[in-house]
Amino acid sequence: MKAIVDLAPICDAFICMRKEEMSIWSSIKRTYLVPKGVDLEMYHPLPGVTERLSGEPVILYTENWRGQRNPLYLCVAMLEVVKKFPNARLHLFNCPKGPMRETFEALIKHNKWWTFIRTLAGPVKDVNLLYNRGDIVVSGLFPLYARGIEALGAGKAFIGPGYREAGYPWTCNLDPHSMAEAIVSCWEGYSSIDYRKWAEERHDVAETVRQSIDVYKRYLK
């Protein structure tokens, strides 16, 4: 935030990609809103048979872990999910080494979460392939959302407390019970949404670029 404030005097305007940010950014500098896009060429359904990870459903966590940005609430939510779907499995990726990894290793062992957590791993090279091996990607971010919407481009469901796009049915609050309810509802009604089409209509980075260029034109002389 300090860097943003330092930039403000030498900028004509800011561009943000989530309406929830508008009031914050606008307090610093004139701000324009454009849709948050996904590279739909990079993130897409893979043709043919893709080897799935274990679980029905396969639930993925792929956010960047740091501080309070971690899947703790999701892990607790899974205790309710497996009551409804005993074969549900959680796969945690992008976990850094060090205290964070050690903490979750200890939690998984002590709480016997290994019954439903089948992966605790670091970064993966092919994120699109990972999405295609799962069913539901869950984020713990609130009140915003980030890279998790890439899953929609891959044709997979996305659930996050910060994702509340109009018309999207799988929403939740930042608490384990609400997240569990969203996961259960999503799996029960999975085929009611064409996730790739949703991404094409609402999160195409080409539209992000088009609207951003319109903003730039206001200031280019």
Contacts in CASP RR format, 6 or more apart in sequence:
PFRMAT RR
TARGET T0000
AUTHOR 0000-0000-0000
METHOD contacts of the structure
MODEL  1
MKAIVDLAPICDAFICMRKEEMSIWSSIKRTYLVPKGVDLEMYHPLPGVT
ERLSGEPVILYTENWRGQRNPLYLCVAMLEVVKKFPNARLHLFNCPKGPM
RETFEALIKHNKWWTFIRTLAGPVKDVNLLYNRGDIVVSGLFPLYARGIE
ALGAGKAFIGPGYREAGYPWTCNLDPHSMAEAIVSCWEGYSSIDYRKWAE
ERHDVAETVRQSIDVYKRYLK
4 14 0 8 1.000
4 25 0 8 1.000
4 28 0 8 1.000
5 28 0 8 1.000
8 14 0 8 1.000
8 28 0 8 1.000
8 29 0 8 1.000
11 29 0 8 1.000
12 30 0 8 1.000
12 219 0 8 1.000
13 29 0 8 1.000
13 30 0 8 1.000
13 31 0 8 1.000
13 32 0 8 1.000
13 215 0 8 1.000
13 218 0 8 1.000
13 219 0 8 1.000
14 25 0 8 1.000
14 28 0 8 1.000
14 29 0 8 1.000
14 30 0 8 1.000
14 31 0 8 1.000
14 32 0 8 1.000
15 31 0 8 1.000
15 32 0 8 1.000
15 33 0 8 1.000
15 34 0 8 1.000
15 212 0 8 1.000
15 215 0 8 1.000
16 22 0 8 1.000
16 25 0 8 1.000
16 31 0 8 1.000
16 32 0 8 1.000
16 33 0 8 1.000
16 34 0 8 1.000
17 33 0 8 1.000
17 34 0 8 1.000
17 35 0 8 1.000
17 36 0 8 1.000
17 37 0 8 1.000
17 208 0 8 1.000
18 33 0 8 1.000
18 36 0 8 1.000
18 144 0 8 1.000
18 145 0 8 1.000
19 33 0 8 1.000
20 143 0 8 1.000
20 144 0 8 1.000
20 162 0 8 1.000
21 31 0 8 1.000
21 144 0 8 1.000
22 31 0 8 1.000
22 33 0 8 1.000
25 31 0 8 1.000
32 215 0 8 1.000
34 208 0 8 1.000
34 211 0 8 1.000
34 212 0 8 1.000
34 215 0 8 1.000
35 202 0 8 1.000
35 203 0 8 1.000
35 204 0 8 1.000
35 207 0 8 1.000
35 208 0 8 1.000
35 211 0 8 1.000
36 145 0 8 1.000
36 149 0 8 1.000
36 203 0 8 1.000
36 208 0 8 1.000
37 149 0 8 1.000
37 203 0 8 1.000
37 204 0 8 1.000
37 205 0 8 1.000
37 207 0 8 1.000
37 208 0 8 1.000
38 149 0 8 1.000
38 150 0 8 1.000
38 152 0 8 1.000
38 153 0 8 1.000
38 199 0 8 1.000
38 203 0 8 1.000
38 204 0 8 1.000
38 205 0 8 1.000
39 205 0 8 1.000
40 153 0 8 1.000
40 199 0 8 1.000
40 200 0 8 1.000
40 203 0 8 1.000
40 204 0 8 1.000
40 205 0 8 1.000
40 206 0 8 1.000
42 128 0 8 1.000
43 127 0 8 1.000
43 128 0 8 1.000
43 131 0 8 1.000
43 150 0 8 1.000
43 151 0 8 1.000
43 153 0 8 1.000
43 154 0 8 1.000
43 199 0 8 1.000
44 128 0 8 1.000
44 153 0 8 1.000
44 154 0 8 1.000
44 155 0 8 1.000
44 196 0 8 1.000
45 132 0 8 1.000
45 153 0 8 1.000
45 154 0 8 1.000
45 155 0 8 1.000
45 196 0 8 1.000
46 128 0 8 1.000
46 129 0 8 1.000
46 132 0 8 1.000
46 154 0 8 1.000
50 129 0 8 1.000
50 132 0 8 1.000
50 133 0 8 1.000
51 133 0 8 1.000
52 58 0 8 1.000
52 133 0 8 1.000
52 134 0 8 1.000
53 60 0 8 1.000
53 89 0 8 1.000
53 91 0 8 1.000
53 118 0 8 1.000
53 119 0 8 1.000
53 133 0 8 1.000
53 134 0 8 1.000
54 89 0 8 1.000
54 118 0 8 1.000
55 87 0 8 1.000
55 88 0 8 1.000
55 89 0 8 1.000
55 118 0 8 1.000
56 85 0 8 1.000
56 87 0 8 1.000
56 88 0 8 1.000
56 89 0 8 1.000
57 85 0 8 1.000
57 88 0 8 1.000
57 134 0 8 1.000
57 135 0 8 1.000
57 136 0 8 1.000
57 183 0 8 1.000
57 187 0 8 1.000
57 190 0 8 1.000
58 89 0 8 1.000
58 91 0 8 1.000
58 133 0 8 1.000
58 134 0 8 1.000
58 135 0 8 1.000
58 136 0 8 1.000
59 74 0 8 1.000
59 78 0 8 1.000
59 81 0 8 1.000
59 88 0 8 1.000
59 89 0 8 1.000
59 90 0 8 1.000
59 91 0 8 1.000
59 134 0 8 1.000
59 135 0 8 1.000
59 136 0 8 1.000
59 137 0 8 1.000
59 138 0 8 1.000
59 183 0 8 1.000
60 91 0 8 1.000
60 93 0 8 1.000
60 130 0 8 1.000
60 131 0 8 1.000
60 134 0 8 1.000
60 136 0 8 1.000
60 137 0 8 1.000
60 138 0 8 1.000
60 151 0 8 1.000
61 71 0 8 1.000
61 74 0 8 1.000
61 90 0 8 1.000
61 91 0 8 1.000
61 92 0 8 1.000
61 93 0 8 1.000
61 94 0 8 1.000
61 137 0 8 1.000
61 138 0 8 1.000
61 139 0 8 1.000
61 140 0 8 1.000
62 93 0 8 1.000
62 94 0 8 1.000
62 124 0 8 1.000
62 127 0 8 1.000
62 130 0 8 1.000
62 131 0 8 1.000
62 137 0 8 1.000
62 147 0 8 1.000
62 148 0 8 1.000
63 69 0 8 1.000
63 71 0 8 1.000
63 94 0 8 1.000
63 139 0 8 1.000
63 140 0 8 1.000
63 141 0 8 1.000
63 146 0 8 1.000
63 147 0 8 1.000
63 148 0 8 1.000
64 94 0 8 1.000
64 146 0 8 1.000
64 147 0 8 1.000
65 71 0 8 1.000
65 94 0 8 1.000
65 95 0 8 1.000
65 96 0 8 1.000
65 100 0 8 1.000
66 96 0 8 1.000
66 100 0 8 1.000
67 100 0 8 1.000
69 140 0 8 1.000
69 141 0 8 1.000
70 100 0 8 1.000
70 104 0 8 1.000
71 90 0 8 1.000
71 92 0 8 1.000
71 104 0 8 1.000
71 138 0 8 1.000
71 140 0 8 1.000
72 107 0 8 1.000
73 140 0 8 1.000
73 174 0 8 1.000
73 175 0 8 1.000
73 176 0 8 1.000
73 179 0 8 1.000
74 90 0 8 1.000
74 138 0 8 1.000
74 140 0 8 1.000
74 176 0 8 1.000
74 179 0 8 1.000
75 90 0 8 1.000
75 104 0 8 1.000
75 107 0 8 1.000
75 113 0 8 1.000
75 117 0 8 1.000
76 176 0 8 1.000
77 176 0 8 1.000
77 177 0 8 1.000
77 179 0 8 1.000
77 180 0 8 1.000
77 183 0 8 1.000
78 88 0 8 1.000
78 90 0 8 1.000
78 113 0 8 1.000
78 116 0 8 1.000
78 117 0 8 1.000
78 180 0 8 1.000
79 176 0 8 1.000
79 180 0 8 1.000
80 176 0 8 1.000
80 177 0 8 1.000
80 180 0 8 1.000
80 181 0 8 1.000
80 184 0 8 1.000
81 88 0 8 1.000
81 116 0 8 1.000
81 180 0 8 1.000
81 183 0 8 1.000
81 184 0 8 1.000
82 88 0 8 1.000
82 115 0 8 1.000
82 116 0 8 1.000
84 184 0 8 1.000
85 184 0 8 1.000
85 187 0 8 1.000
88 116 0 8 1.000
88 183 0 8 1.000
88 187 0 8 1.000
89 116 0 8 1.000
89 117 0 8 1.000
89 118 0 8 1.000
90 116 0 8 1.000
90 117 0 8 1.000
90 118 0 8 1.000
90 119 0 8 1.000
91 117 0 8 1.000
91 118 0 8 1.000
91 119 0 8 1.000
91 121 0 8 1.000
91 134 0 8 1.000
92 104 0 8 1.000
92 117 0 8 1.000
92 119 0 8 1.000
92 120 0 8 1.000
92 121 0 8 1.000
93 119 0 8 1.000
93 121 0 8 1.000
93 122 0 8 1.000
93 123 0 8 1.000
93 124 0 8 1.000
93 130 0 8 1.000
94 121 0 8 1.000
94 122 0 8 1.000
94 123 0 8 1.000
94 124 0 8 1.000
95 101 0 8 1.000
95 104 0 8 1.000
95 120 0 8 1.000
95 121 0 8 1.000
95 122 0 8 1.000
96 122 0 8 1.000
97 122 0 8 1.000
101 120 0 8 1.000
104 120 0 8 1.000
105 120 0 8 1.000
107 113 0 8 1.000
108 114 0 8 1.000
108 117 0 8 1.000
108 120 0 8 1.000
124 130 0 8 1.000
127 150 0 8 1.000
128 150 0 8 1.000
128 154 0 8 1.000
131 137 0 8 1.000
131 150 0 8 1.000
131 151 0 8 1.000
131 153 0 8 1.000
131 154 0 8 1.000
131 155 0 8 1.000
131 156 0 8 1.000
132 154 0 8 1.000
132 156 0 8 1.000
134 156 0 8 1.000
135 156 0 8 1.000
135 157 0 8 1.000
135 187 0 8 1.000
135 190 0 8 1.000
136 156 0 8 1.000
136 157 0 8 1.000
136 158 0 8 1.000
136 159 0 8 1.000
136 183 0 8 1.000
136 186 0 8 1.000
136 187 0 8 1.000
137 148 0 8 1.000
137 150 0 8 1.000
137 151 0 8 1.000
137 156 0 8 1.000
137 157 0 8 1.000
137 158 0 8 1.000
137 159 0 8 1.000
138 158 0 8 1.000
138 159 0 8 1.000
138 160 0 8 1.000
138 179 0 8 1.000
138 183 0 8 1.000
139 145 0 8 1.000
139 146 0 8 1.000
139 148 0 8 1.000
139 158 0 8 1.000
139 159 0 8 1.000
139 160 0 8 1.000
139 161 0 8 1.000
139 162 0 8 1.000
139 163 0 8 1.000
140 160 0 8 1.000
140 161 0 8 1.000
140 174 0 8 1.000
140 179 0 8 1.000
141 160 0 8 1.000
141 161 0 8 1.000
141 162 0 8 1.000
142 160 0 8 1.000
142 161 0 8 1.000
142 162 0 8 1.000
142 174 0 8 1.000
143 161 0 8 1.000
143 162 0 8 1.000
144 162 0 8 1.000
145 160 0 8 1.000
145 162 0 8 1.000
145 163 0 8 1.000
148 158 0 8 1.000
149 158 0 8 1.000
149 163 0 8 1.000
149 199 0 8 1.000
149 203 0 8 1.000
151 157 0 8 1.000
151 158 0 8 1.000
151 195 0 8 1.000
152 158 0 8 1.000
152 195 0 8 1.000
152 196 0 8 1.000
152 198 0 8 1.000
152 199 0 8 1.000
152 203 0 8 1.000
153 195 0 8 1.000
153 196 0 8 1.000
153 199 0 8 1.000
153 200 0 8 1.000
153 203 0 8 1.000
154 195 0 8 1.000
154 196 0 8 1.000
155 195 0 8 1.000
155 196 0 8 1.000
155 199 0 8 1.000
156 195 0 8 1.000
157 170 0 8 1.000
157 186 0 8 1.000
157 190 0 8 1.000
157 193 0 8 1.000
157 195 0 8 1.000
158 170 0 8 1.000
158 195 0 8 1.000
159 170 0 8 1.000
159 171 0 8 1.000
159 172 0 8 1.000
159 179 0 8 1.000
159 182 0 8 1.000
159 183 0 8 1.000
159 186 0 8 1.000
160 171 0 8 1.000
160 172 0 8 1.000
160 179 0 8 1.000
160 182 0 8 1.000
161 172 0 8 1.000
161 173 0 8 1.000
161 174 0 8 1.000
161 178 0 8 1.000
161 179 0 8 1.000
162 174 0 8 1.000
163 171 0 8 1.000
164 171 0 8 1.000
165 202 0 8 1.000
168 193 0 8 1.000
168 198 0 8 1.000
169 185 0 8 1.000
169 186 0 8 1.000
169 192 0 8 1.000
169 193 0 8 1.000
170 182 0 8 1.000
170 185 0 8 1.000
170 186 0 8 1.000
170 193 0 8 1.000
171 182 0 8 1.000
172 178 0 8 1.000
172 179 0 8 1.000
172 181 0 8 1.000
172 182 0 8 1.000
173 179 0 8 1.000
END
